[in-house]
Amino acid sequence: MKKRFSAFGISFLFMFFSAWVSVGQQTTLPTDPAKTFRQANLFFQSKNFIAAREEFIQYLNYLHQQPRESTAEKTQVEYYIAMCSIYTMRPEAEMQAIRFVSEHPESPFAALLKREIGVFYYETGDWVRAIRYLSQAAQTNLEYTYFLAISHYQVKQFKEALALFNNLKYESEEEFSMPAAYYAGVMHFRSGMYDEAIADFKLAAKDPTYGPEIPQWISSALMKQGKIAELEQFVEPILADTTGKYLVTELALILAEKQFANAQYAKAAGNYNILYKASPTKFSRNRTFKFAYALAKSGELDRSLTLFKGIAAEEDSVGQQALQVMADMYQSQNKVKERLETLDAIAALPYHPVLAENAFIARWEIFKSQKDWPRIIQEVKKYQASDTNPVHAELFVDLALFAIQQTQDLSALSHFMLHSPAGKAKFQALYQLMMYEKGAQYYAANDQKRAITFLKRSLEYPLNQEMAWNARYAQAEILARNNKNSDAIKIYMPLLAETSKPTGSPELSQRIRLSLAQSFTYITMYDRAQLYFEEYLSNKVAVTKTPQDFRNAAETAIANRKIEAGLAYFEQAIALGQAGTDALIERKAAVLFNERRYAEANAEYLRIGALYPQSPLRDLATFKAHAALFKSQNKLLYGELIGSLTQTIQQAASGNPYLAPSLLIRGQTYEITNQWSLALDDYIRIVRQFTADSTSKDALIGASEILKRVGRGEEVFELREIYTKQHGDEKGDDEELFDLCRSIFEAGKYRVAVPELVKFISKYPKFEQMAEVNWMLGYGTFQTKDWGNSATYLKRVQPEDKKSEALWLLATLELEQKNTEGAIAYLTASLRETITPELRLKATEKLVSLYAQTDQLAKADVWVDALANPEEKNQLTISLGNAWAQKQDATKAEGYFMQVVQRESSDIGAQALIQVAAMHSQSGDYKGSTDLIKTYFSQEGARYYEVADAWVGKAYLLMADNFIALKNGRQAKVILDSILSSMSDESILLHAKKKLEELSK
């Protein structure tokens, strides 16, 4: 049938261009009808249907001329003409066939014509007409049934076709059953009836025509059903077949596709590989993509990358996807550089916007993971200048913000603040944050200058109000730290007003109130400080108030001299009963103690011991209770205090830090009650046993005072040595030791004082009062007759008040050694120093005496002229007069005495005049002597008429002696009676009575 269809096809091509001739148009008759009929048959048999038709038409014309007996033959010839028309595809062919059938319904040629025309339309692909005619002829013919099924199939009448194929596939004639099974399988497959399809394809597999492709259909059906295990079981032996009878490439593809869809990438890669080796040309870019992806998933990264690189070489949709997988592979291999380059390529392609966008963003994530903040900043600057995508604007801002936070790059921040309008506010906020954080860091590091600088900068863009408040608060805190509390208050006050509003910060407001209270405290504005502490308390929920809150208020009230208010706050803190209550009681007691309310302080300290017997403050409280009792100065309680202290001391553990202070208080109490011996015992015990304790200093002082008081000052030196070994030299120790040495010196204990003073010089060679030390050493050795050392120390004496005395002693030492000239030199030196009148008198008299011994009295005039003090000048003049008088040089003696008389109208002048009058009397010049006395003493208005009775009396006594010497007893008695009646000096009166008694005998 297929060959016949091909022949008909050739005839059809020929007839397409031939002229069409209808039966009605044939008018010629054959000359030899039999020959014409034979010729027509020959043409028909040889498939020359055009010629056959012409011959049959001539013969039919001939038959029309014949009698009725030729009807059967006419029917046959008309059949052939209709067939020739059909085979030559003449336009009237179908009409001829229809007319023939209608005119000859009972003719066997009618059924034959229907079959033939149906087959003709089948073979020419006119499926609709083929169905029309084959439907009438196929009931009893397998071939025509097959043709009908195919025709239904071709016009997509699958239901009708499948029904026919289902019947045909079980026929014994494989010529029709195998194709029928095949077509049934295809239709079952397409309708999703995969089990039926598989069964059909297995029937059709016997036909070698369909055999090679049957495995593909079965594989596809199994794949559609998701029966991967059965698919693999079915296909794998086929793929392993080397005979070449199967189309393994398609099977490999089917299996690979299903395995890929099910993420069985290793198996999929193997089957893609079979296909790739067998038929690489069948690999589209999409299929190559799957192959490469399966390789990547199965671990064959190098080969996968090679394939992906080939795909990615072409910049299209698939290439962009390939790049994405490559980027993922590079990520798994930690090949950052390659991944970055790949992401760049993805981001540059437009086919998959999501991939491009994700790649673009992934690049930034890589930079962030590498902490390559400078590059991020650089890249953002570059893209901001060229990227117009509004979605990226926010991304760039966030990236720049993050990178700047990591690098603290202020120059970059300034750039973005100027060139990034979209994120200007965010960059300003970051600037504020960075400046604030730097300020906070410097604040924490106590670098206050830098802290202030950055905190002020943070306020240039105060976008975050809370942060701005904290920056201002920190500035104020720094000022407060530097004791610039007044400046700090100027910041605190407006800040408190802002933060106290409903939209403010209650927590910061409370901190500000505390800071204000503290600042006002430091500038001693305690009333303001107390106000803010109380405000702080009032703004705090009652249940959250802490003992510290009340303590702050208490301390401020105390500083404000609101003692009762402060004590009340302490009691409120104590009433909370929280940890540390014992410390609060101790502080309250300390306030009372400082306020000299010792009885109340004593009660509070005792309260600690009563309420908190295990408190670490108990020993302190006990000691302070005793101290308060001691400070109360209640003499009636001293006995009780001593008893309690004694009990405490006896019970105290060896490590009790208050044992030594308790001993000190007891010692002081003993001392106050005049129990010096017991006090001294406590003091000495402290110095010896508790030398390291701070009380040992007071104990040493107390012991020293008692020892000096009882005349045992030398014992202090041992105690001081014990103390100094522990504490070393302290400020003021030299003064104390000096005073101790001086007290022993002043007590005349030179043999004790001198060795200690020698130690003192060695220990304190630069002592300010070293001259006095040298004096004491010089004087002390002088008293112990250590002449050599005495001279050494006395020569070191510098201050004027002691130097002159030292020079006097040095002169004395020279005299002890019979060195008159040395003595004169020291005496002369002493008179040049500041000297007491007594010592000057002694030195002058000794010097005059030595001058007299060495015939150097003339040198004395120098001293008279040099003296500015009239009294001292007069005294020295008198001494010289006496010295010349001793040398029997009355003239010079009288000259010196008269110098005094001329200078002085006081007692000393009277003394000098009496000396002159006495010299006259001694020389026998009684009248001259008496005249001098009368002139200077006896007459009213005389120079010495008003001097002291003693001097007037001496003058009158001398005058009486002169009259006695002149044998004028009566005048002498008158003078003596005058003395007795007018003088008051007892000594003069006694002498006058005695002389008067002698004259009366």
CORLINMO-V942574 format. One record per run of one state. SS is the DSSP state (@ for helix, = for strand, . for the rest). FROM is the first residue (numbers start at 1). TO is the last residue. If there is no record, write none. Layout:
ss=SS from=FROM to=TO
ss=SS from=FROM to=TO
This chain:
ss=. from=1 to=1
ss=@ from=2 to=15
ss=. from=16 to=22
ss=@ from=23 to=25
ss=. from=26 to=32
ss=@ from=33 to=45
ss=. from=46 to=48
ss=@ from=49 to=64
ss=. from=65 to=67
ss=@ from=68 to=87
ss=. from=88 to=92
ss=@ from=93 to=103
ss=. from=104 to=107
ss=@ from=108 to=123
ss=. from=124 to=126
ss=@ from=127 to=137
ss=. from=138 to=141
ss=@ from=142 to=154
ss=. from=155 to=157
ss=@ from=158 to=168
ss=. from=169 to=173
ss=@ from=174 to=190
ss=. from=191 to=193
ss=@ from=194 to=204
ss=. from=205 to=207
ss=@ from=208 to=225
ss=. from=226 to=227
ss=@ from=228 to=240
ss=. from=241 to=247
ss=@ from=248 to=261
ss=. from=262 to=264
ss=@ from=265 to=278
ss=. from=279 to=279
ss=@ from=280 to=282
ss=. from=283 to=284
ss=@ from=285 to=297
ss=. from=298 to=300
ss=@ from=301 to=312
ss=. from=313 to=316
ss=@ from=317 to=332
ss=. from=333 to=335
ss=@ from=336 to=348
ss=. from=349 to=352
ss=@ from=353 to=369
ss=. from=370 to=372
ss=@ from=373 to=386
ss=. from=387 to=389
ss=@ from=390 to=407
ss=. from=408 to=409
ss=@ from=410 to=419
ss=. from=420 to=420
ss=@ from=421 to=444
ss=. from=445 to=447
ss=@ from=448 to=461
ss=. from=462 to=464
ss=@ from=465 to=481
ss=. from=482 to=484
ss=@ from=485 to=499
ss=. from=500 to=505
ss=@ from=506 to=522
ss=. from=523 to=525
ss=@ from=526 to=538
ss=. from=539 to=541
ss=@ from=542 to=544
ss=. from=545 to=546
ss=@ from=547 to=559
ss=. from=560 to=562
ss=@ from=563 to=575
ss=. from=576 to=580
ss=@ from=581 to=594
ss=. from=595 to=597
ss=@ from=598 to=611
ss=. from=612 to=617
ss=@ from=618 to=631
ss=. from=632 to=634
ss=@ from=635 to=651
ss=. from=652 to=658
ss=@ from=659 to=672
ss=. from=673 to=675
ss=@ from=676 to=689
ss=. from=690 to=694
ss=@ from=695 to=709
ss=. from=710 to=712
ss=@ from=713 to=727
ss=. from=728 to=732
ss=@ from=733 to=746
ss=. from=747 to=749
ss=@ from=750 to=763
ss=. from=764 to=769
ss=@ from=770 to=783
ss=. from=784 to=786
ss=@ from=787 to=795
ss=. from=796 to=799
ss=@ from=800 to=816
ss=. from=817 to=819
ss=@ from=820 to=832
ss=. from=833 to=836
ss=@ from=837 to=853
ss=. from=854 to=856
ss=@ from=857 to=866
ss=. from=867 to=869
ss=@ from=870 to=886
ss=. from=887 to=889
ss=@ from=890 to=903
ss=. from=904 to=906
ss=@ from=907 to=922
ss=. from=923 to=925
ss=@ from=926 to=938
ss=. from=939 to=948
ss=@ from=949 to=965
ss=. from=966 to=968
ss=@ from=969 to=982
ss=. from=983 to=985
ss=@ from=986 to=1000
ss=. from=1001 to=1001
